[in-house]
Amino acid sequence: MNNHKMDSLDIEELKANMKNLNGKIHQMLTTVDIQDQHKKRD
C-alpha cells in the first residue's frame, strides 16, 4: 500500500510538471507568434 501512495504522489508531481511545461510552451508559442507578426509587417 505504501507503493500506491508513492505512485499517487509521483502522478501528482507529474501533473504539476506538465501544467508548468504547458504554460511555458504557451508562452513560447505566443512569443513566436508575436515575432512572426513583426516580421510580416517589415
N, C-alpha and C positions, 0 to 999 in steps of 0.2 A: 504494500500500500504506500510505503514511503516513495517508491519509484514513481507511482502515479502522481503523487503530489509534486514531485520534482518535474515530471513531464508537463504538468499543468503550468508550473512557473516558467518553464522554458518556452512553452507556447505563448504565454502572455508576454514574455520578453521579446519573442519573435514578432508578435503582432505590433508591439510598440515600435520596434525597429523598422518594420515595414511601413508603418504610418509615418515615421520620421523620414524614411527614404522617399516615400511618395510625395511628401512635402518638398523635399529637396529637388526631386525630379520636376515637380510642377514649377518651382522657382526657375530651374534651368530652362525649361521649355518656354516660360514667359520671357526670359532674357533673350533666348534665341529668336522668338517671335518679334520682340522689340528691335533687335539688331537687324532682322530681316526687313522690317518695315522701314527702318532708316536707310538701308541700302537701296530699297526700291525708290525712295524719294530722291536719292542722289543721282 
